[in-house]
């Protein structure tokens, strides 16, 4: 391991798997000098969203707004919520979040914290956001819709959006991208996806990436096992043409 300090560590979509997160952080063992960043989607699907949010808040870890936090805010900041929108969130894991909070009311301090989450973080040589961005728009033109929800338009970029920054994202489970197997990270033109699908039965892997030392830390939340490997051994390249071909096939 490099002697470089502090380390910068990025955690993928936790989705309520608090025990898995604790196991992962025990393996990473961040010091007070290390910087730990979360890519959003702390909540929904897994059993302990409340505990995950509490932990990240209490430790003042920088965290991005994910589409699942945005869905929750859409529910709790509107006076009247259309039934289909509510049902869509509950179906997407919101019911598990309400169960973890033991109430249909999310505490106001948690709602205020969600509202204050940024949509991206610029670390200089790395740029963090939950889902990606629209390559056809300037940075000023992007909205939370792009930062929290975008997929194929971003993944199929033929050139890096930033000439001097690697974009690190979550949101899209890596094995849903062409040629990527469960547990592997996915890399395209100027981006790296570390959402390895902690909640998904085909995977179970929750990923933490030490970008300082280029090390991948992973815990399987279903099998309760850990592994650490160099970034170069745990990433699969995805070509823009593969994404475009898949999208065209789906539209046909």
N, C-alpha and C positions, 0 to 999 in steps of 0.2 A: 504493500500500500504506500502511496505517496505521502511524503511528510507535509505536503501542502495543507495549510490550515487557514481559515476554517473550511470545512467541507460544505458543499451545496447539495442538498438532497431533495428530490422531487418525488412525491407520493401520488400514485394514480388513484382512480376512483375507488373509494372505500365502500360505499353503498351499505353502511350500517354494520359492517363486520368489525366491531370494536375489538374483540379478542384477537382476531387475526392482525389487526393494526398494532396491538400491544406486542404481539409476538414479533412482528416485523421490526418495530422500533427497538425492541430488546436486542435483536441481531445487529441492527445498524449502530446502535449505541451512540446517538448524537450527543455531543458535548454542548455546553452553554455557548461555545464559540461557533458551532455549526449552524447553518441556516437550513430550516426544513420548510418546504413549500408543499401545499396541497392544491391539486388541480380542479377541485370541485367535485360535486356528486358525493358528498359525505353521507347523504341520506338515501332512504328508500331501498326496498328490496330485502336487505339484510335485517337482522333482528334488533340491532342496538343503535339506531340512528341518534337517539338522544345522547347516549354516552359518547359517541364519536364527536358530535358537535360540542358537547361540554368540554371534552378533552382538548380539542383544537382551540377553542376559545380561551380556556384557562391558561394554555401555554403560549397564547399570543402568536401562534404560527400563522404566517401569511397564507391565505386561502382564496381561491378564485371562485367566482360564481359559476355553478354548473347548471345544466338545463333542469336538473331535478330540484335544485334550490329555487330556480326561477319558476318552475311549475307550482311549488308550494307558495311562493309569494303571490303568484297570480290568484291563488285560491283565497289567501288570507288578507289581501289588500283591496279586494273588490267588495262592494256592498252586496252585490247580487252575482252569484256565480252560476253560469249555465250548467245544467246537469251533465251534459256531455263532457265539459271540461273537468268537472269534479270527478266523474267516473274514469276519465282517461288517466288522471293522476293516481287515483286509488288503484287502478289496474296496473300502473307502472311502478308500483311499490309504495305508494302513499299510505296504504292501509297498514303496512308494516311499520312505517314511521309513526303513525298515530298510536299504534299499539305500544311502541317503545316509549312514547311520551305519556302513556297511560291516560290520555285525554284527547278530545277532539280540538282542544285549544292549545295552540303552540304559544309558549311564554313570550311576552312582548320583547324581552331582552334578546331572545333568540331571533325573533322576526327582525328586530332592529339590526342585529349582527348580519343576518342574511342580506338585508337591504344595502348594507355598507360594503359588501364584498366587491372587489374590483373584477373587471372582465379580463384583464391581462396584467402581466408583470414583466417589465423589461429589466433583465439582469445584465445587459450589456452584450455579452456574447451568446446568451440564450434569451428566448422570449417565450413566456408561458401563457397559455390560454386554455380554456377547457376543450373546445371542439376544433378550433382553427379560425380561418378568416376567408373572405371572398377575394380571390386573387385579382378580380377585375375592378376592385374598389380600392381607393386610397385608405390609409389607416383612419383618417378623420371621417370617412364615410361609413365605416363599419359600425354595426350596432350589436346589442346583446344577442340579437337573432343569429348573426353570423358567429360571434364568439362562443355561444352556448350550443348551437344546433347544427352547424354546417357539417357536411360529410364529403360527398363525392367531388364537388367543385374544388374543394381544398386538396383532397388527396390526389387528384389528377393534375395538379400543377406541373407544368413542364420545366419551369425554372423556379428557384427559390424566391420566396416573396422578399426576404431580406438578403442582401449579398453578404452580410457579416454576422448574421444571427441564426442559430438553429431554433426552430419553433418546436416546443415540447407540448404535447397535447394528451388528453384522455378521451373520454366520450365514446369513441368507436372501439368496440372490443377488437383487439388485433386479429384474432383468428377469423373474423368476418371479412377481412381483406384478402385478396387473391394470393394464394400460395403461403399464407402464414398459418402455422400450427399453434394449438393452444399453449399459452405460456410464453410464447416468443413475442418480442417487441417488433414493431413494424416501422420501417424508415422509407421515406420518399424524398422528393426533391426539396430539401430545405426543412423537412419536418421529421419528428420522431414521436410515435404513438406508444404510450406506456400503459394504456388501459388493457390489462390482460384478463379482464372478466372475472373479478373475484366472486361475484354472485352466481355466475353461470355454471350449471352442472357439467358442461363440457370442459371447464377450466378450473375455477376455484383459486387461481393464482392472483394474489395482490402484490403489486410491484412497487418497490422503492428504488430510485435511480440516484446513485452518487455520481453527479456529473463532474465532480472534481477529480475523482480517481477512475471514472468510467467503469463503475461496478454496478451490477444488477443484484439487488436483494429481493427475494421472493418468498412468500409464505403461501401455502395452500390451505385455505380456510376450512376445507372439508376433510383433508387428510392430516392436517396439523403437522406439516413437514416444511422444512426450510431449505433454501439453496441460494448460493451466491456464485456468480459467474461474471467473467469479463464482458463488457458491453458487446465487444466484437463477436462473442460466441452466442449471444442471446438475441440477436436482431436479424430480421429478414428484410431484404430490400423489396419494395413494391414499385413497379414501373407505372408511370402515368397511363400508358396504353392499356394496362391490365384493368385499371379502374374504368377507363372510358369504354373499353369493350364490354365489361360487365354491365355498365349502365345502359349501353345501347341494346344489349340483349334483353335487359329487364323491360325496356320500353317497347321492344318489338312485339 
